[in-house]
């Protein structure tokens, strides 16, 4: 496919989160591939990932700041956005989150951008009724929908979206992010994270502390059971957010204050995972968890709740264990079994790592995304760039 095609990736913000991290990674992969001209736009040009995005070598990262979907500023920004699309001859607009589905897909449809891809990465039930109405509208205006798991695809189909309109492209993991550095020193890493330097075996959860859906209370209830069976067990909660105070209070209430360690936002993820024997996802709901990919890519044994696309990556008893959401007794039982069988846990972790390399790597993400673009552009005919110019003139 010709590099004449202009691809626009649309982000809400650069705050640390799964969708945002995946979006920045996708832009980097597309730029490295060189098969398309790549542009990036956002609603808010702020967040910890902005510096990483600025280092990608893009000519610009254009911001379209919104205050509401229902005020005059929305109209002003849509007009700016339409001019932006026309001037850069965008042929593919690929949204990466809910808010850009609403703003970006609407603007791209009004500008007759030939290929408009909306992203869905969470279950519909997590949205408010008002958000569900907005999502239905944006999905109707999209020419294709990118779901990040088969579970999300099935969820959309239950909402009445045609299966033919939905393509599953899994999140991808850059394995270098979770590979411990060659000079890794356990004692130094423990000290850097403020963890005890001897005699503890770490069970880790990496999840933000902003949303109750991550269900840290389930993790802590399981942790209390684990500590009773494995006295040396300790528990790492990596993440930040306004729920930290209540989660700390619960840890103290459960008698885990000496065994639970809050490390904040994890900037040294590979080292954190290298210190861990078992890694956990306790969420009540997910579309497709990046944390699972990171755990398994690092070769860690995992125990995860049966939510979203978890079973699409974790085969129970082979590459990890899957338990029912809220069942802290079952989660504890699986964690204990792994801690009591270190060689079995290492074997399970190795199987998981091999699966991630084969199916969920960043290379697989790039190949599947480029294939999606090529398929949609090919459906436009032999010269989609000319068609794009034509429809923009008609809609000017």
Secondary structure, 3 states (H helix, E strand, C coil): CCCCCEEEEEECCCCCCHHHHHHHHHHHHHHHHCCCEEEEEECCCCCCCHHHHHCCCCCCEEECCCCCCCCHHHHHHHHHHHHHHHHCCEEEEEECCHHHHHHHHHHHHHCCCCEEEEEECCCHHHCCHHHHHHHHHHHHHCCEEEECCHHHHHHHHHCCCCHHHEEECCCCECHHHHCCCCCCCHHHHHHHHCCCCCCCEEEEEECCCCCHHHCHHHHHHHHHHHHHHCCCEEEEEECCCCCHHHHHHHHHHCCCCCCEEEEECCCCHHHHHHHEEEEEECCCCCCCCHHHHHHHHCCCEEEEECCCCHHHCCCECCCEEEECCCCHHHHHHHHHHHHCCHHHHHHHHHHHHHHHHHHCEHHHHHHHHHHHHHHHHHCCCCCHHHHHHHHHHHHC
